[in-house]
């Protein structure tokens, strides 16, 4: 896995916090509110995180983010 940028790390931390708090992963819209950015920007971040191997998602399905083990630096 390649190193995360600051914003990517913030996104990962937001996902992990949401899952730990609620017991299920956030939607793109929920993440956009948490990160104070647009849903399209969150979608791009999720795609990059998936390419880097930090998460897995299922396109077209809400709450499909799966955090891969060992993402914490």
mmCIF file of the N, C-alpha and C atoms, coordinates in Angstrom:
data_MODEL
# 
_entry.id   MODEL 
# 
loop_
_atom_site.group_PDB 
_atom_site.id 
_atom_site.type_symbol 
_atom_site.label_atom_id 
_atom_site.label_alt_id 
_atom_site.label_comp_id 
_atom_site.label_asym_id 
_atom_site.label_entity_id 
_atom_site.label_seq_id 
_atom_site.pdbx_PDB_ins_code 
_atom_site.Cartn_x 
_atom_site.Cartn_y 
_atom_site.Cartn_z 
_atom_site.occupancy 
_atom_site.B_iso_or_equiv 
_atom_site.pdbx_formal_charge 
_atom_site.auth_seq_id 
_atom_site.auth_comp_id 
_atom_site.auth_asym_id 
_atom_site.auth_atom_id 
_atom_site.pdbx_PDB_model_num 
ATOM 1   N N  . UNK A 1 1  ? 0.837   -1.185 0.000  1.00 0.00 ? 1  UNK A N  1 
ATOM 2   C CA . UNK A 1 1  ? 0.000   0.000  0.000  1.00 0.00 ? 1  UNK A CA 1 
ATOM 3   C C  . UNK A 1 1  ? 0.875   1.239  0.000  1.00 0.00 ? 1  UNK A C  1 
ATOM 4   N N  . UNK A 1 2  ? 0.501   2.195  -0.815 1.00 0.00 ? 2  UNK A N  1 
ATOM 5   C CA . UNK A 1 2  ? 1.252   3.446  -0.859 1.00 0.00 ? 2  UNK A CA 1 
ATOM 6   C C  . UNK A 1 2  ? 0.804   4.369  0.267  1.00 0.00 ? 2  UNK A C  1 
ATOM 7   N N  . UNK A 1 3  ? 1.643   5.308  0.589  1.00 0.00 ? 3  UNK A N  1 
ATOM 8   C CA . UNK A 1 3  ? 1.392   6.232  1.685  1.00 0.00 ? 3  UNK A CA 1 
ATOM 9   C C  . UNK A 1 3  ? 0.178   7.115  1.403  1.00 0.00 ? 3  UNK A C  1 
ATOM 10  N N  . UNK A 1 4  ? -0.548  7.469  2.466  1.00 0.00 ? 4  UNK A N  1 
ATOM 11  C CA . UNK A 1 4  ? -1.730  8.315  2.343  1.00 0.00 ? 4  UNK A CA 1 
ATOM 12  C C  . UNK A 1 4  ? -1.364  9.787  2.452  1.00 0.00 ? 4  UNK A C  1 
ATOM 13  N N  . UNK A 1 5  ? -2.074  10.616 1.688  1.00 0.00 ? 5  UNK A N  1 
ATOM 14  C CA . UNK A 1 5  ? -1.950  12.063 1.848  1.00 0.00 ? 5  UNK A CA 1 
ATOM 15  C C  . UNK A 1 5  ? -2.723  12.453 3.111  1.00 0.00 ? 5  UNK A C  1 
ATOM 16  N N  . UNK A 1 6  ? -2.590  13.677 3.537  1.00 0.00 ? 6  UNK A N  1 
ATOM 17  C CA . UNK A 1 6  ? -3.284  14.147 4.742  1.00 0.00 ? 6  UNK A CA 1 
ATOM 18  C C  . UNK A 1 6  ? -4.794  14.022 4.576  1.00 0.00 ? 6  UNK A C  1 
ATOM 19  N N  . UNK A 1 7  ? -5.328  14.444 3.442  1.00 0.00 ? 7  UNK A N  1 
ATOM 20  C CA . UNK A 1 7  ? -6.777  14.377 3.208  1.00 0.00 ? 7  UNK A CA 1 
ATOM 21  C C  . UNK A 1 7  ? -7.259  12.930 3.108  1.00 0.00 ? 7  UNK A C  1 
ATOM 22  N N  . UNK A 1 8  ? -6.448  12.067 2.520  1.00 0.00 ? 8  UNK A N  1 
ATOM 23  C CA . UNK A 1 8  ? -6.820  10.656 2.436  1.00 0.00 ? 8  UNK A CA 1 
ATOM 24  C C  . UNK A 1 8  ? -6.840  10.034 3.828  1.00 0.00 ? 8  UNK A C  1 
ATOM 25  N N  . UNK A 1 9  ? -5.874  10.407 4.667  1.00 0.00 ? 9  UNK A N  1 
ATOM 26  C CA . UNK A 1 9  ? -5.840  9.893  6.030  1.00 0.00 ? 9  UNK A CA 1 
ATOM 27  C C  . UNK A 1 9  ? -7.054  10.400 6.807  1.00 0.00 ? 9  UNK A C  1 
ATOM 28  N N  . UNK A 1 10 ? -7.426  11.661 6.616  1.00 0.00 ? 10 UNK A N  1 
ATOM 29  C CA . UNK A 1 10 ? -8.618  12.211 7.272  1.00 0.00 ? 10 UNK A CA 1 
ATOM 30  C C  . UNK A 1 10 ? -9.865  11.445 6.836  1.00 0.00 ? 10 UNK A C  1 
ATOM 31  N N  . UNK A 1 11 ? -9.935  11.101 5.567  1.00 0.00 ? 11 UNK A N  1 
ATOM 32  C CA . UNK A 1 11 ? -11.074 10.336 5.058  1.00 0.00 ? 11 UNK A CA 1 
ATOM 33  C C  . UNK A 1 11 ? -11.110 8.958  5.698  1.00 0.00 ? 11 UNK A C  1 
ATOM 34  N N  . UNK A 1 12 ? -9.971  8.289  5.788  1.00 0.00 ? 12 UNK A N  1 
ATOM 35  C CA . UNK A 1 12 ? -9.909  6.974  6.410  1.00 0.00 ? 12 UNK A CA 1 
ATOM 36  C C  . UNK A 1 12 ? -10.301 7.046  7.884  1.00 0.00 ? 12 UNK A C  1 
ATOM 37  N N  . UNK A 1 13 ? -9.826  8.067  8.572  1.00 0.00 ? 13 UNK A N  1 
ATOM 38  C CA . UNK A 1 13 ? -10.166 8.226  9.984  1.00 0.00 ? 13 UNK A CA 1 
ATOM 39  C C  . UNK A 1 13 ? -11.660 8.479  10.160 1.00 0.00 ? 13 UNK A C  1 
ATOM 40  N N  . UNK A 1 14 ? -12.252 9.267  9.258  1.00 0.00 ? 14 UNK A N  1 
ATOM 41  C CA . UNK A 1 14 ? -13.690 9.539  9.325  1.00 0.00 ? 14 UNK A CA 1 
ATOM 42  C C  . UNK A 1 14 ? -14.493 8.258  9.093  1.00 0.00 ? 14 UNK A C  1 
ATOM 43  N N  . UNK A 1 15 ? -14.065 7.457  8.132  1.00 0.00 ? 15 UNK A N  1 
ATOM 44  C CA . UNK A 1 15 ? -14.747 6.183  7.852  1.00 0.00 ? 15 UNK A CA 1 
ATOM 45  C C  . UNK A 1 15 ? -14.648 5.269  9.076  1.00 0.00 ? 15 UNK A C  1 
ATOM 46  N N  . UNK A 1 16 ? -13.443 5.119  9.622  1.00 0.00 ? 16 UNK A N  1 
ATOM 47  C CA . UNK A 1 16 ? -13.233 4.234  10.775 1.00 0.00 ? 16 UNK A CA 1 
ATOM 48  C C  . UNK A 1 16 ? -14.039 4.712  11.980 1.00 0.00 ? 16 UNK A C  1 
ATOM 49  N N  . UNK A 1 17 ? -14.044 6.012  12.226 1.00 0.00 ? 17 UNK A N  1 
ATOM 50  C CA . UNK A 1 17 ? -14.806 6.560  13.358 1.00 0.00 ? 17 UNK A CA 1 
ATOM 51  C C  . UNK A 1 17 ? -16.297 6.292  13.177 1.00 0.00 ? 17 UNK A C  1 
ATOM 52  N N  . UNK A 1 18 ? -16.805 6.522  11.974 1.00 0.00 ? 18 UNK A N  1 
ATOM 53  C CA . UNK A 1 18 ? -18.225 6.302  11.703 1.00 0.00 ? 18 UNK A CA 1 
ATOM 54  C C  . UNK A 1 18 ? -18.591 4.839  11.930 1.00 0.00 ? 18 UNK A C  1 
ATOM 55  N N  . UNK A 1 19 ? -17.765 3.931  11.427 1.00 0.00 ? 19 UNK A N  1 
ATOM 56  C CA . UNK A 1 19 ? -18.041 2.498  11.592 1.00 0.00 ? 19 UNK A CA 1 
ATOM 57  C C  . UNK A 1 19 ? -17.992 2.111  13.069 1.00 0.00 ? 19 UNK A C  1 
ATOM 58  N N  . UNK A 1 20 ? -16.996 2.598  13.794 1.00 0.00 ? 20 UNK A N  1 
ATOM 59  C CA . UNK A 1 20 ? -16.873 2.273  15.219 1.00 0.00 ? 20 UNK A CA 1 
ATOM 60  C C  . UNK A 1 20 ? -18.032 2.835  16.034 1.00 0.00 ? 20 UNK A C  1 
ATOM 61  N N  . UNK A 1 21 ? -18.536 3.997  15.645 1.00 0.00 ? 21 UNK A N  1 
ATOM 62  C CA . UNK A 1 21 ? -19.628 4.645  16.362 1.00 0.00 ? 21 UNK A CA 1 
ATOM 63  C C  . UNK A 1 21 ? -20.982 4.024  16.036 1.00 0.00 ? 21 UNK A C  1 
ATOM 64  N N  . UNK A 1 22 ? -21.217 3.731  14.756 1.00 0.00 ? 22 UNK A N  1 
ATOM 65  C CA . UNK A 1 22 ? -22.543 3.296  14.306 1.00 0.00 ? 22 UNK A CA 1 
ATOM 66  C C  . UNK A 1 22 ? -22.679 1.809  14.014 1.00 0.00 ? 22 UNK A C  1 
ATOM 67  N N  . UNK A 1 23 ? -21.560 1.138  13.801 1.00 0.00 ? 23 UNK A N  1 
ATOM 68  C CA . UNK A 1 23 ? -21.611 -0.284 13.518 1.00 0.00 ? 23 UNK A CA 1 
ATOM 69  C C  . UNK A 1 23 ? -21.820 -0.616 12.047 1.00 0.00 ? 23 UNK A C  1 
ATOM 70  N N  . UNK A 1 24 ? -21.838 0.377  11.202 1.00 0.00 ? 24 UNK A N  1 
ATOM 71  C CA . UNK A 1 24 ? -21.977 0.199  9.754  1.00 0.00 ? 24 UNK A CA 1 
ATOM 72  C C  . UNK A 1 24 ? -21.268 1.351  9.058  1.00 0.00 ? 24 UNK A C  1 
ATOM 73  N N  . UNK A 1 25 ? -20.874 1.162  7.789  1.00 0.00 ? 25 UNK A N  1 
ATOM 74  C CA . UNK A 1 25 ? -20.114 2.208  7.088  1.00 0.00 ? 25 UNK A CA 1 
ATOM 75  C C  . UNK A 1 25 ? -20.997 3.378  6.651  1.00 0.00 ? 25 UNK A C  1 
ATOM 76  N N  . UNK A 1 26 ? -20.385 4.543  6.458  1.00 0.00 ? 26 UNK A N  1 
ATOM 77  C CA . UNK A 1 26 ? -21.137 5.725  6.029  1.00 0.00 ? 26 UNK A CA 1 
ATOM 78  C C  . UNK A 1 26 ? -21.445 5.700  4.538  1.00 0.00 ? 26 UNK A C  1 
ATOM 79  N N  . UNK A 1 27 ? -22.455 6.460  4.159  1.00 0.00 ? 27 UNK A N  1 
ATOM 80  C CA . UNK A 1 27 ? -22.728 6.683  2.743  1.00 0.00 ? 27 UNK A CA 1 
ATOM 81  C C  . UNK A 1 27 ? -21.821 7.815  2.264  1.00 0.00 ? 27 UNK A C  1 
ATOM 82  N N  . UNK A 1 28 ? -21.766 7.999  0.972  1.00 0.00 ? 28 UNK A N  1 
ATOM 83  C CA . UNK A 1 28 ? -20.979 9.100  0.411  1.00 0.00 ? 28 UNK A CA 1 
ATOM 84  C C  . UNK A 1 28 ? -21.504 10.442 0.922  1.00 0.00 ? 28 UNK A C  1 
ATOM 85  N N  . UNK A 1 29 ? -22.817 10.567 1.000  1.00 0.00 ? 29 UNK A N  1 
ATOM 86  C CA . UNK A 1 29 ? -23.435 11.816 1.473  1.00 0.00 ? 29 UNK A CA 1 
ATOM 87  C C  . UNK A 1 29 ? -23.078 12.079 2.936  1.00 0.00 ? 29 UNK A C  1 
ATOM 88  N N  . UNK A 1 30 ? -23.106 11.035 3.765  1.00 0.00 ? 30 UNK A N  1 
ATOM 89  C CA . UNK A 1 30 ? -22.736 11.208 5.173  1.00 0.00 ? 30 UNK A CA 1 
ATOM 90  C C  . UNK A 1 30 ? -21.269 11.598 5.302  1.00 0.00 ? 30 UNK A C  1 
ATOM 91  N N  . UNK A 1 31 ? -20.416 10.971 4.519  1.00 0.00 ? 31 UNK A N  1 
ATOM 92  C CA . UNK A 1 31 ? -18.990 11.329 4.540  1.00 0.00 ? 31 UNK A CA 1 
ATOM 93  C C  . UNK A 1 31 ? -18.771 12.763 4.082  1.00 0.00 ? 31 UNK A C  1 
ATOM 94  N N  . UNK A 1 32 ? -19.529 13.199 3.097  1.00 0.00 ? 32 UNK A N  1 
ATOM 95  C CA . UNK A 1 32 ? -19.368 14.570 2.605  1.00 0.00 ? 32 UNK A CA 1 
ATOM 96  C C  . UNK A 1 32 ? -19.731 15.578 3.694  1.00 0.00 ? 32 UNK A C  1 
ATOM 97  N N  . UNK A 1 33 ? -20.723 15.261 4.525  1.00 0.00 ? 33 UNK A N  1 
ATOM 98  C CA . UNK A 1 33 ? -21.080 16.148 5.639  1.00 0.00 ? 33 UNK A CA 1 
ATOM 99  C C  . UNK A 1 33 ? -19.989 16.142 6.703  1.00 0.00 ? 33 UNK A C  1 
ATOM 100 N N  . UNK A 1 34 ? -19.470 14.966 7.016  1.00 0.00 ? 34 UNK A N  1 
ATOM 101 C CA . UNK A 1 34 ? -18.412 14.854 8.024  1.00 0.00 ? 34 UNK A CA 1 
ATOM 102 C C  . UNK A 1 34 ? -17.159 15.608 7.586  1.00 0.00 ? 34 UNK A C  1 
ATOM 103 N N  . UNK A 1 35 ? -16.783 15.453 6.318  1.00 0.00 ? 35 UNK A N  1 
ATOM 104 C CA . UNK A 1 35 ? -15.558 16.060 5.800  1.00 0.00 ? 35 UNK A CA 1 
ATOM 105 C C  . UNK A 1 35 ? -15.766 17.472 5.258  1.00 0.00 ? 35 UNK A C  1 
ATOM 106 N N  . UNK A 1 36 ? -17.016 17.926 5.275  1.00 0.00 ? 36 UNK A N  1 
ATOM 107 C CA . UNK A 1 36 ? -17.365 19.267 4.796  1.00 0.00 ? 36 UNK A CA 1 
ATOM 108 C C  . UNK A 1 36 ? -16.886 19.492 3.355  1.00 0.00 ? 36 UNK A C  1 
ATOM 109 N N  . UNK A 1 37 ? -17.266 18.557 2.492  1.00 0.00 ? 37 UNK A N  1 
ATOM 110 C CA . UNK A 1 37 ? -16.918 18.637 1.080  1.00 0.00 ? 37 UNK A CA 1 
ATOM 111 C C  . UNK A 1 37 ? -18.073 18.072 0.257  1.00 0.00 ? 37 UNK A C  1 
ATOM 112 N N  . UNK A 1 38 ? -17.959 18.116 -1.040 1.00 0.00 ? 38 UNK A N  1 
ATOM 113 C CA . UNK A 1 38 ? -19.040 17.641 -1.906 1.00 0.00 ? 38 UNK A CA 1 
ATOM 114 C C  . UNK A 1 38 ? -19.037 16.115 -2.019 1.00 0.00 ? 38 UNK A C  1 
ATOM 115 N N  . UNK A 1 39 ? -20.203 15.531 -2.283 1.00 0.00 ? 39 UNK A N  1 
ATOM 116 C CA . UNK A 1 39 ? -20.248 14.079 -2.493 1.00 0.00 ? 39 UNK A CA 1 
ATOM 117 C C  . UNK A 1 39 ? -19.355 13.613 -3.641 1.00 0.00 ? 39 UNK A C  1 
ATOM 118 N N  . UNK A 1 40 ? -19.230 14.426 -4.693 1.00 0.00 ? 40 UNK A N  1 
ATOM 119 C CA . UNK A 1 40 ? -18.372 14.026 -5.811 1.00 0.00 ? 40 UNK A CA 1 
ATOM 120 C C  . UNK A 1 40 ? -16.897 13.997 -5.397 1.00 0.00 ? 40 UNK A C  1 
ATOM 121 N N  . UNK A 1 41 ? -16.487 14.919 -4.534 1.00 0.00 ? 41 UNK A N  1 
ATOM 122 C CA . UNK A 1 41 ? -15.108 14.918 -4.038 1.00 0.00 ? 41 UNK A CA 1 
ATOM 123 C C  . UNK A 1 41 ? -14.858 13.682 -3.165 1.00 0.00 ? 41 UNK A C  1 
ATOM 124 N N  . UNK A 1 42 ? -15.853 13.327 -2.348 1.00 0.00 ? 42 UNK A N  1 
ATOM 125 C CA . UNK A 1 42 ? -15.736 12.125 -1.518 1.00 0.00 ? 42 UNK A CA 1 
ATOM 126 C C  . UNK A 1 42 ? -15.641 10.889 -2.406 1.00 0.00 ? 42 UNK A C  1 
ATOM 127 N N  . UNK A 1 43 ? -16.462 10.833 -3.449 1.00 0.00 ? 43 UNK A N  1 
ATOM 128 C CA . UNK A 1 43 ? -16.437 9.696  -4.361 1.00 0.00 ? 43 UNK A CA 1 
ATOM 129 C C  . UNK A 1 43 ? -15.046 9.536  -4.967 1.00 0.00 ? 43 UNK A C  1 
ATOM 130 N N  . UNK A 1 44 ? -14.436 10.633 -5.387 1.00 0.00 ? 44 UNK A N  1 
ATOM 131 C CA . UNK A 1 44 ? -13.084 10.581 -5.957 1.00 0.00 ? 44 UNK A CA 1 
ATOM 132 C C  . UNK A 1 44 ? -12.077 10.074 -4.921 1.00 0.00 ? 44 UNK A C  1 
ATOM 133 N N  . UNK A 1 45 ? -12.208 10.553 -3.683 1.00 0.00 ? 45 UNK A N  1 
ATOM 134 C CA . UNK A 1 45 ? -11.300 10.104 -2.623 1.00 0.00 ? 45 UNK A CA 1 
ATOM 135 C C  . UNK A 1 45 ? -11.461 8.609  -2.378 1.00 0.00 ? 45 UNK A C  1 
ATOM 136 N N  . UNK A 1 46 ? -12.704 8.133  -2.388 1.00 0.00 ? 46 UNK A N  1 
ATOM 137 C CA . UNK A 1 46 ? -12.952 6.710  -2.170 1.00 0.00 ? 46 UNK A CA 1 
ATOM 138 C C  . UNK A 1 46 ? -12.354 5.870  -3.288 1.00 0.00 ? 46 UNK A C  1 
ATOM 139 N N  . UNK A 1 47 ? -12.447 6.354  -4.513 1.00 0.00 ? 47 UNK A N  1 
ATOM 140 C CA . UNK A 1 47 ? -11.882 5.619  -5.642 1.00 0.00 ? 47 UNK A CA 1 
ATOM 141 C C  . UNK A 1 47 ? -10.359 5.519  -5.516 1.00 0.00 ? 47 UNK A C  1 
ATOM 142 N N  . UNK A 1 48 ? -9.731  6.603  -5.099 1.00 0.00 ? 48 UNK A N  1 
ATOM 143 C CA . UNK A 1 48 ? -8.269  6.605  -4.915 1.00 0.00 ? 48 UNK A CA 1 
ATOM 144 C C  . UNK A 1 48 ? -7.877  5.669  -3.780 1.00 0.00 ? 48 UNK A C  1 
ATOM 145 N N  . UNK A 1 49 ? -8.630  5.720  -2.678 1.00 0.00 ? 49 UNK A N  1 
ATOM 146 C CA . UNK A 1 49 ? -8.338  4.829  -1.550 1.00 0.00 ? 49 UNK A CA 1 
ATOM 147 C C  . UNK A 1 49 ? -8.503  3.366  -1.941 1.00 0.00 ? 49 UNK A C  1 
ATOM 148 N N  . UNK A 1 50 ? -9.471  3.089  -2.791 1.00 0.00 ? 50 UNK A N  1 
ATOM 149 C CA . UNK A 1 50 ? -9.658  1.718  -3.256 1.00 0.00 ? 50 UNK A CA 1 
ATOM 150 C C  . UNK A 1 50 ? -8.509  1.296  -4.172 1.00 0.00 ? 50 UNK A C  1 
ATOM 151 N N  . UNK A 1 51 ? -8.082  2.194  -5.061 1.00 0.00 ? 51 UNK A N  1 
ATOM 152 C CA . UNK A 1 51 ? -6.951  1.893  -5.944 1.00 0.00 ? 51 UNK A CA 1 
ATOM 153 C C  . UNK A 1 51 ? -5.681  1.605  -5.135 1.00 0.00 ? 51 UNK A C  1 
ATOM 154 N N  . UNK A 1 52 ? -5.524  2.318  -4.017 1.00 0.00 ? 52 UNK A N  1 
ATOM 155 C CA . UNK A 1 52 ? -4.344  2.131  -3.173 1.00 0.00 ? 52 UNK A CA 1 
ATOM 156 C C  . UNK A 1 52 ? -4.465  0.903  -2.272 1.00 0.00 ? 52 UNK A C  1 
ATOM 157 N N  . UNK A 1 53 ? -5.656  0.304  -2.208 1.00 0.00 ? 53 UNK A N  1 
ATOM 158 C CA . UNK A 1 53 ? -5.835  -0.912 -1.433 1.00 0.00 ? 53 UNK A CA 1 
ATOM 159 C C  . UNK A 1 53 ? -6.248  -0.717 0.011  1.00 0.00 ? 53 UNK A C  1 
ATOM 160 N N  . UNK A 1 54 ? -6.687  0.487  0.369  1.00 0.00 ? 54 UNK A N  1 
ATOM 161 C CA . UNK A 1 54 ? -7.083  0.765  1.744  1.00 0.00 ? 54 UNK A CA 1 
ATOM 162 C C  . UNK A 1 54 ? -8.527  0.404  2.036  1.00 0.00 ? 54 UNK A C  1 
ATOM 163 N N  . UNK A 1 55 ? -9.382  0.419  1.019  1.00 0.00 ? 55 UNK A N  1 
ATOM 164 C CA . UNK A 1 55 ? -10.791 0.077  1.188  1.00 0.00 ? 55 UNK A CA 1 
ATOM 165 C C  . UNK A 1 55 ? -11.260 -0.752 -0.002 1.00 0.00 ? 55 UNK A C  1 
ATOM 166 N N  . UNK A 1 56 ? -12.416 -1.347 0.163  1.00 0.00 ? 56 UNK A N  1 
ATOM 167 C CA . UNK A 1 56 ? -13.131 -2.004 -0.931 1.00 0.00 ? 56 UNK A CA 1 
ATOM 168 C C  . UNK A 1 56 ? -14.530 -1.422 -0.941 1.00 0.00 ? 56 UNK A C  1 
ATOM 169 N N  . UNK A 1 57 ? -15.072 -1.193 -2.129 1.00 0.00 ? 57 UNK A N  1 
ATOM 170 C CA . UNK A 1 57 ? -16.438 -0.686 -2.243 1.00 0.00 ? 57 UNK A CA 1 
ATOM 171 C C  . UNK A 1 57 ? -17.170 -1.458 -3.335 1.00 0.00 ? 57 UNK A C  1 
ATOM 172 N N  . UNK A 1 58 ? -18.479 -1.353 -3.299 1.00 0.00 ? 58 UNK A N  1 
ATOM 173 C CA . UNK A 1 58 ? -19.318 -1.896 -4.366 1.00 0.00 ? 58 UNK A CA 1 
ATOM 174 C C  . UNK A 1 58 ? -20.055 -0.725 -4.984 1.00 0.00 ? 58 UNK A C  1 
ATOM 175 N N  . UNK A 1 59 ? -19.731 -0.405 -6.212 1.00 0.00 ? 59 UNK A N  1 
ATOM 176 C CA . UNK A 1 59 ? -20.341 0.739  -6.878 1.00 0.00 ? 59 UNK A CA 1 
ATOM 177 C C  . UNK A 1 59 ? -21.838 0.513  -7.019 1.00 0.00 ? 59 UNK A C  1 
ATOM 178 N N  . UNK A 1 60 ? -22.594 1.549  -6.703 1.00 0.00 ? 60 UNK A N  1 
ATOM 179 C CA . UNK A 1 60 ? -24.040 1.479  -6.808 1.00 0.00 ? 60 UNK A CA 1 
ATOM 180 C C  . UNK A 1 60 ? -24.727 0.991  -5.557 1.00 0.00 ? 60 UNK A C  1 
ATOM 181 N N  . UNK A 1 61 ? -23.947 0.613  -4.541 1.00 0.00 ? 61 UNK A N  1 
ATOM 182 C CA . UNK A 1 61 ? -24.526 0.146  -3.287 1.00 0.00 ? 61 UNK A CA 1 
ATOM 183 C C  . UNK A 1 61 ? -24.149 1.115  -2.172 1.00 0.00 ? 61 UNK A C  1 
ATOM 184 N N  . UNK A 1 62 ? -25.149 1.519  -1.392 1.00 0.00 ? 62 UNK A N  1 
ATOM 185 C CA . UNK A 1 62 ? -24.886 2.383  -0.244 1.00 0.00 ? 62 UNK A CA 1 
ATOM 186 C C  . UNK A 1 62 ? -24.266 1.553  0.870  1.00 0.00 ? 62 UNK A C  1 
ATOM 187 N N  . UNK A 1 63 ? -23.462 2.187  1.667  1.00 0.00 ? 63 UNK A N  1 
ATOM 188 C CA . UNK A 1 63 ? -22.835 1.560  2.835  1.00 0.00 ? 63 UNK A CA 1 
ATOM 189 C C  . UNK A 1 63 ? -22.023 0.316  2.481  1.00 0.00 ? 63 UNK A C  1 
ATOM 190 N N  . UNK A 1 64 ? -21.306 0.391  1.395  1.00 0.00 ? 64 UNK A N  1 
ATOM 191 C CA . UNK A 1 64 ? -20.539 -0.782 0.958  1.00 0.00 ? 64 UNK A CA 1 
ATOM 192 C C  . UNK A 1 64 ? -19.044 -0.660 1.229  1.00 0.00 ? 64 UNK A C  1 
ATOM 193 N N  . UNK A 1 65 ? -18.626 0.355  1.981  1.00 0.00 ? 65 UNK A N  1 
ATOM 194 C CA . UNK A 1 65 ? -17.201 0.549  2.248  1.00 0.00 ? 65 UNK A CA 1 
ATOM 195 C C  . UNK A 1 65 ? -16.717 -0.493 3.251  1.00 0.00 ? 65 UNK A C  1 
ATOM 196 N N  . UNK A 1 66 ? -15.664 -1.190 2.877  1.00 0.00 ? 66 UNK A N  1 
ATOM 197 C CA . UNK A 1 66 ? -15.016 -2.153 3.764  1.00 0.00 ? 66 UNK A CA 1 
ATOM 198 C C  . UNK A 1 66 ? -13.572 -1.688 3.939  1.00 0.00 ? 66 UNK A C  1 
ATOM 199 N N  . UNK A 1 67 ? -13.182 -1.430 5.176  1.00 0.00 ? 67 UNK A N  1 
ATOM 200 C CA . UNK A 1 67 ? -11.822 -0.992 5.471  1.00 0.00 ? 67 UNK A CA 1 
ATOM 201 C C  . UNK A 1 67 ? -10.924 -2.219 5.532  1.00 0.00 ? 67 UNK A C  1 
ATOM 202 N N  . UNK A 1 68 ? -9.818  -2.171 4.813  1.00 0.00 ? 68 UNK A N  1 
ATOM 203 C CA . UNK A 1 68 ? -8.871  -3.277 4.793  1.00 0.00 ? 68 UNK A CA 1 
ATOM 204 C C  . UNK A 1 68 ? -7.971  -3.194 6.027  1.00 0.00 ? 68 UNK A C  1 
ATOM 205 N N  . UNK A 1 69 ? -7.527  -4.332 6.521  1.00 0.00 ? 69 UNK A N  1 
ATOM 206 C CA . UNK A 1 69 ? -6.666  -4.375 7.699  1.00 0.00 ? 69 UNK A CA 1 
ATOM 207 C C  . UNK A 1 69 ? -5.318  -3.723 7.379  1.00 0.00 ? 69 UNK A C  1 
ATOM 208 N N  . UNK A 1 70 ? -4.755  -3.103 8.414  1.00 0.00 ? 70 UNK A N  1 
ATOM 209 C CA . UNK A 1 70 ? -3.433  -2.529 8.275  1.00 0.00 ? 70 UNK A CA 1 
ATOM 210 C C  . UNK A 1 70 ? -3.396  -1.165 7.622  1.00 0.00 ? 70 UNK A C  1 
ATOM 211 N N  . UNK A 1 71 ? -4.503  -0.450 7.575  1.00 0.00 ? 71 UNK A N  1 
ATOM 212 C CA . UNK A 1 71 ? -4.503  0.864  6.929  1.00 0.00 ? 71 UNK A CA 1 
ATOM 213 C C  . UNK A 1 71 ? -3.839  1.927  7.792  1.00 0.00 ? 71 UNK A C  1 
ATOM 214 N N  . UNK A 1 72 ? -3.854  1.747  9.100  1.00 0.00 ? 72 UNK A N  1 
ATOM 215 C CA . UNK A 1 72 ? -3.297  2.771  9.987  1.00 0.00 ? 72 UNK A CA 1 
ATOM 216 C C  . UNK A 1 72 ? -1.787  2.834  9.871  1.00 0.00 ? 72 UNK A C  1 
ATOM 217 N N  . UNK A 1 73 ? -1.304  4.050  9.760  1.00 0.00 ? 73 UNK A N  1 
ATOM 218 C CA . UNK A 1 73 ? 0.141   4.253  9.586  1.00 0.00 ? 73 UNK A CA 1 
ATOM 219 C C  . UNK A 1 73 ? 0.814   4.525  10.909 1.00 0.00 ? 73 UNK A C  1 
# 
